[in-house]
Amino acid sequence: MRFCGWLRAPLFILVLAVVGCHREGRPSAPHLFGPQAGQPGETLFFRAVARDPQGGNLSYRFDWDDGSVPVWTTELGSEDTFRLPHVFADSGRRNVAVRCRNEARLESDPSVPLAVQVGFLGPVMPASPLGLEQAVIDSMVVFTASVQHVRGESVAAQFGWGDTLGSWTGFAPTGATVADSHRYKQTGAFNVRVRARDRAGNTSPWSVAAPVVVGLAPLGPPLNLRLSAMIGIQVRMKWETGANEDSVRYAVWFRQCDSAGFVKVVEVVGLYADHDPLGATGWYTVSALRSNEEVFAAETLTTVPVYSDTLVVRELNADSASGYGWDSTSGASHQGSMLDPAEAGRIDWYFTDLTPGYLGPTFYFASAEFGPEDPGGVVPPGPWRRARLMGIHGNVQDPLPEYDSLYYQRVVDASSFQANVAVYTPEGRYALVSAYGPNSNDGSIKVVSWFQPIPGLRLIQHPKSAYGRRLTADGQESEAGSR
């Protein structure tokens, strides 16, 4: 019994010695290094280093904690760093560990685990972009958004405008505000979103939408109204659109002379309209229309001739104030001297009896151009204006006769009890002169006139009011509408 116990003790010691010897030959537990975060599909690199007591080569086996089967790597020298890539397929927290073994197949203890958080590590979904809630079609709208990145990397942004995708902006630091602009070509309600992308191509989800309603620009009034003559008795109104876009119509309004209100005479989609006022003059304006909206032009133009009140014109040899003319812009009349060539550019016609005296008995209105040929013999040569005149009969409210060189002459008789003379100026404007019986005692005549400033327009209707008076035979005044 004692012998057997004595034999057992050395055997136990021998086993312990062998085991201890094996333990002393194991490599050290590796030190593990690597990223603590990554995203699915991204290649991550891990490093491990350990020491073998005998200085032999070491092989490593990584436990990725993702269900993959650990395998031993190729061997590497003791205390050399082993580098190995790995791709995690799914998101989650992974505790990566590694152990090594030497050439004697003695394995180390596992390393301290390295916690790796696997998930999306690209740009953060931006907040809803900021911009106008209402915009005007074809006008520039600007939206901004703040961009962030999980790992603090630079980020580009792309705006979705609801009708198209914008281009990616340049890269901006994380936390920066980026901006982009857009022009909507149609009206409607649109949702503006934004997303971010890093240099690796990681793209965030789209942000919450910011709504924007795009409408038509406010309806603006027509601008720069112009009147011109068509065939001498019709009126063409032209204008410009101003700020208006498509889907706008225009209405031309006319208020006839001696009438109280405007009447719509035509509606068009273009920028001009022709109107036949049937011999009437009046005031014109234009309105812009869209759906139930209507905006009127600030301007009101008129075809009513400019009235000039009574002037006393003297016969050529009776007084220097023998000439009569109009300002072609304002239509206002003025007198001038046929004795002064410097006045030649201001005088359209003058009063004469075609004799050296001034007592008549026959009197005339003559074009200023005729002056140097007048038998009165006092008009010096000069650049006198070439007006043409024509005596008319009938209603003086009717359009004046169209100019014809056979009927408009240089000299017309003004001796009658009532003389109404149509005048055609060198600039192609028409005027009406009314006079009643010259005074043969002093060679004078009283006249009133109506001048049409619109070139070529023969309309001469004038108000039946104090604005448009005419002379009677005794020099008194009556309403212009009387015959």
Helices and strands as residue ranges (DSSP letters): H 2-24, E 31-33, E 37-38, E 43-49, E 58-63, E 82-87, E 92-102, E 114-118, E 134-136, E 140-146, E 156-160, E 177-183, E 188-197, E 210-215, E 223-230, E 234-240, E 249-256, E 263-268, E 272-275, E 282-290, E 293-296, E 301-302, E 306-314, E 323-326, E 333-336, G 341-343, E 349-352, E 364-367, G 368-373, E 388-391, E 411-413, E 419-424, E 430-435, E 444-452, G 466-468, E 469-471, E 477-479
